[in-house]
Amino acid sequence: MISRLEAKDVLRRVGTQQDEEIDLAEAALALAALEQPETELDRYRDHLSLLAREVAELNPPEEDSLEARVAALQDVLVARHGYEGDTLTYDDIQNANMMRVIDRKKGLPVALGILFIQSARAQGWSIFGLNFPGHFLVRLEYAGERIIIDPFNQGQARSVMELRDLLKIAAGADAELTPEYYATVGNRDILLRLQNNLKLRFLKADRVDKAVEVLDGMLLFAPNEATLWRESGLLNAHAGNLAAAVGALETFMELGGNDLLRHQTALLIQQLKTRLN
């Protein structure tokens, strides 16, 4: 069993790690435990290990190729275990909770992407999340070749034309593919993207209190993200948590930011302290 306190300790340790040291799936399970404490994690860890073993069995070294690696991931995660994007209840918060994603075999693109990344990296393969807006994608690399995979849609390989269509859906009809959308993102950024989905859904439902809780969890594993501290301060102020708001905004000031934001934040801190007194 993992308690909420133990999950927070795990995430604090993640916050001290170098990006390449972060175990994506383990951190995602700890984040899920913040919402679903007192859960036995071993069965989820066992499932992740099973996925990795089955991918290895389907990709013997003598038949290795980029296409074979993609096929192994598709065969195991999609055909054998039935993972798929939740197109019917996309905004369900369960889709960003790794425990519930494993239980239900469906989720958001980034949650499913973590499973693809974890299963591939267990083989020592080079796989990365991409900085693609609105729809998380991963890129698998081998022997100088690359394939972009869509975890939400059966792990399909995506062509440039399909990527262009996805971009226009996410960013508007005038959007065009640029190199920044092919840039890789780190493990911490993937976790931030996972939790940002939760935060936005709670804000949309006018659950500022829950959005603040999600931000608190994000700050555990990304304590140096100045913008998160400022957002935490603003949301806490909106929720009436004035002391917490001041503390978060002062941390933002310590971490830096542009001059305009720092000036605005300093004024807000003064206003909040006046209300506290």
N, C-alpha and C positions, 0 to 999 in steps of 0.2 A: 504494500500500500504506500502511496505517496500523499503526504499532506500538502496543504497550500504553502505552509512554511518551508517544507523541504523543496517544493517546486521553485519557490523564490530563491532559495539557496543555489539551486542548480543554475538558474538564470543569472544570478550575480556572478557565478564562476564564469559563465559564458561571456559576461560583460568584461572580464579581465583577459580573455583569450585573444590571441591573434586570429584574424579572420579564417585562415586556412586550418586552424586547430578546431574550429567549431564543428561539432557533430550535429548536422542539420536536423535529422529525425529525432534525436534525443532532446534537443532544444525545443522542437515543435511539440513533443509529448509533454515536456514540462510546462509549456504555455497552455496546452490543453488541460493540464492538471489544475491550473489556476481557476478554470471554469468548472472542472469536474474532479475535485479532490477526493481523496480516500479511494482511489482506483488502483487496482493491481496493474502495474506497467509491464510485468514480465511477459504477459501474453501478447502485448503489442510488439515488444522487442523480439519475441520469438517469431512473430509473423514477418517482421522486417528481415530477420535472418533467413526465414524460409524463402522469401522472394529472392534474396541474394543467391542462395544455394541453387534454386531452380534456374535462375538466369545463367549461372555458371555451367549447369548441366546441359543447357541448350546451346552453349557456345564453346565447343571444344577447341583448344588452341590450334589444331591442325586445319580447322575450317574457319579461322578468324578472318573477319573483314568488317568494314564499317556497316555494310548492309546486314551482315549476320548479327552484329551487335544490336542494331535497331530491331531486327526481327525477334531476337531473344527477349528484349524488353517488352515488345508488343505481345508476344506469345504468353509470357508469364503474367504481366500485370493486367492486360486487357482480356485475352482469350481464356486464360486459365482462372484468373481471380476476379475478373469482371469489373475492374476499375473503369469508371467513366465519369465524364463531366455531368454535373447535375443541371440539366437544362430546364427541368420543370419547376424546381424550387431553388433557383440560383442564389437568391438572397438569403436563404436559410443560414443562420449563423453556424449551424452544425458543419457546413461546408468548409469552414476555416478551422475547425477543431480536429487535430490529427487523430485523436482517439475515435471520434465519430466518423471521420472519413474512412478509417480502416474498418470500423463496424459496418458502415453502410455501403462501402465500396463506391462512393461517389463524393465529389467535392468540387472546390474551385480550382482553376488552372494552377495556381501556385501551390496549393496543398498536394495535388496530384503530381506536380512537378517535383516536389521534395521526394516523393516515393520513387520517381524515375531516377532522380539524381542519386539517391541513397543506394538503389539497387545497382546502378552502374558503377559508382565509386567503390562499392564493395569488391568489384572485379579489378580495381585499379584503372578503370577507364577515365578518359578526360571528358568531362561533361560539365556544362556551365548553364546557369540561368542567364537570360538576356534582358536587357533594358528596353523591353518592348512594351509600349503603353497599353493598358486596358486588358491585356490577354497574355498571361505568363507563358513563355516558351523556353525551351532548353536546346542547347547545341551540343551534339556529340561529335567528337573529333578522333580521327585515327589515320595514321600514315599519310598525313598531309591533306586528308579529305575532311569535309564537314557536312553534317546534315542537321537541319533545324527541325525539332520534333514538337508537336502540339500535344501535351499530356491530356488536355481536356477532351480531345477528339481522337480517342483510340491510339494515341501515340503516333499519329500520322506524320510523315515527313511533309514539310510545307515548302512549296515552290515560291519563287520571288513574286509571282502574280498573286498567289494566295496570301502571302504576307502583306502585299499592298492592299488587298481587299480587307484584311483584318485591321490594318492600320486605319483605313478610312472609316470603318465602323467605330473604332475606338476614339479617333482624333478628328473626325470630320472629313468631308468630301475633298477638301483642298490639301489634305495631308499627303506627303510623299515620303518614301523611304529615304532615310539618311543614315550615315555610318553610326550615329549615336544609338539607333535602335538595334544595331547588331552588337553593341558593346556588352561585355559580360558584367555581371553583378556579383558581389561577394556573398558569402553565407549570411552575414548579418543583415545585408540589404534584403535578402530573400525572406528572412524572418520578419523584418519590418514590413515588407509587402504583405505577408500573410496576416499580420495583426492589423495592418491598416484597413484591410477589408472588414474586420470585425468593428473597428472603431467607427468607420463610416456608416455601417449599418445601424449601430447604436445611435449615432447622431441623427440619422435619417428618421429613426423612431422616437426622437426627442428623449433618449435615455442618456443624458449627459453624465449621470453618475456612473453608468456602465462604461461609457467612453473613457472617462477618467481612469477607471480600473484598468482598462486595456492599455492606456498610455503608461500607467504605473509599471505594468509588466514590460512594456517596450523599453522603458528607461532602465530596467534591471540589466538587460543584455546589450543595450546601446547607450551607456551612460554619458558618452561624449557627444551625442547628437544634440547640438544646441537648439535646433528648431523644435525638437520634441519637448525640451524644457519650457520653451516659450508657449507652445501649444498647451502644455499641461497647466501652466500658469493662467492662461486665458480661460480654459475650461473650468478650472477650479474656481476662478473668480466668478464665472457665470453661475456655477453651482452654489456659490456662497461660502466656499471653503477658503476664506481669506488668508489665513496663516499659511496654508499649503500653497496658495497662489503666489504669495510673496516669496516663499522659499524657492519655488520653481523658477520664478522670474529672476531672482538674484543669482541662481545657478546659471541661467542663460547669460546673464551679464558677465559672469566669470569666464564662461566659455568663449565669449566673443560674438561677433555678428557685425552687420554693416552699421554705419554710424546712425542712420535714420532710425533703424529698429532699436538700437541701443537707447537713443534719445527718447523714443516713444515708450519704451519699456521702463526707463527710469522714471518718467512722469507717472506711469501707471502704478509703479511700486509706491511712490509717494502718496498717491490717492488711496491705495489699498491700506497703507499703514495708517493714514488718517482715519479711515473707517474702522480699523482695528482698535484704535485708541478711543 
